[in-house]
Amino acid sequence: MQQPLPFLKGHGTENDFVIIPDPDGKLDLSARDVARLCDRRAGIGGDGLLRVVRAAAHPEARAMADEAEWFMDYRNSDGSVAEMCGNGVRVFARCLERFGLAEAGDLAIATRAGVRRAHLAKSGTGDAQDGDGGVTVSMGRAELPEDGVTVRVGERAWAARHVSMGNPHAVAFVEDLAHAGSLLEAPVVEPAAAYPDGTNVEFVVDRGPRHVALRVHERGSGETRSCGTGACAVMVAAARRDGADPVADGQPVTYTVDVPGGRLVITERADGEIEMTGPAVIVAEGTVDPEWLDGQEA
Ligand SMILES: N[C@@H](CCC[C@H](N)C(=O)O)C(=O)O
């Protein structure tokens, strides 16, 4: 890489991202490059990376280009690719506004899990957390395979619910979030065959009626301060546990989901579509030294 590489840094409920604009899809960011950029000590630092690419310029998104101009190429902090990132898609929408590539209002974003539709409140309106406008995203429908899954941390084990939000989740209701321990290592999820590509794991407690709190261990990133797809998976698992099924009942249901880094409000509509609202904040912008990125030192 010869030229300084522009980047932004942003977060949604403290799930933080390095954002790299690459409209024409010219950059070849290897897993190693991503891991170096996301390194909190030797790099910029982030739970993941969002590359902003025109859908028409990316082989995985070309088929969506008629519906969505921009593709969110999301990578976990270890460099692995994931299908979807819920906090990331809000921050991505905020970035498009920041770059002048989209205006506040409605916009479609292509992801590996399909097109997601976002509604951006105008920046600086002060009508959401962090002094910035909130973003609402239609996250698609949840899938709930009926396979029995167990999550284990040390000596403790919980029955968990398998939920797909385009990416995989195992949701375990626990008595105390501290029971999940340090989460420095990935929880053991069994049977492993239920998740051939690994999984994100959420631990959930009740806070009140239709109000829960979670901790999450993310595939490819470790414990993070928030996971948007995870919060949606938790919302749906909690609703089913509480006997609510909006498609069957013809009634939408809304849960408040607290995460270590803030709060998300999530509605499952009567047509099954899940809508998540939360903050999306850009905190910095700069350039990466190409010599550092290309260098050999770890
Ligand atoms: N933090 C994200 C999820 C990112 C992807 C996840 N780690 C995976 O591998 O599926 C979110 O906000 O949804």
The ligand as a Tripos MOL2 file, in Angstrom:
@<TRIPOS>MOLECULE
LIG
   13    12     1     0     0
SMALL
NO_CHARGES

@<TRIPOS>ATOM
      1 N1        -20.9000   -6.7540   16.8880 N.3       1 LIG1
      2 C1        -21.7430   -7.1920   15.8580 C.3       1 LIG1
      3 C2        -21.6110   -8.6170   15.3840 C.3       1 LIG1
      4 C3        -20.2970   -8.8070   14.6230 C.3       1 LIG1
      5 C4        -20.1580  -10.1610   13.9620 C.3       1 LIG1
      6 C5        -20.0040  -11.2860   14.9330 C.3       1 LIG1
      7 N2        -18.8280  -11.1860   15.7610 N.3       1 LIG1
      8 C6        -19.9860  -12.6040   14.1340 C.2       1 LIG1
      9 O1        -18.9080  -13.1580   13.8950 O.co2     1 LIG1
     10 O2        -21.0700  -13.0590   13.7550 O.co2     1 LIG1
     11 C7        -23.1690   -6.7160   15.9770 C.2       1 LIG1
     12 O3        -23.3440   -5.5870   16.4730 O.co2     1 LIG1
     13 O4        -24.0910   -7.3700   15.5090 O.co2     1 LIG1
@<TRIPOS>BOND
     1     1     2 1
     2     2     3 1
     3     2    11 1
     4     3     4 1
     5     4     5 1
     6     5     6 1
     7     6     7 1
     8     6     8 1
     9     8     9 2
    10     8    10 1
    11    11    12 2
    12    11    13 1
@<TRIPOS>SUBSTRUCTURE
     1 LIG1         1 GROUP 0 **** ****
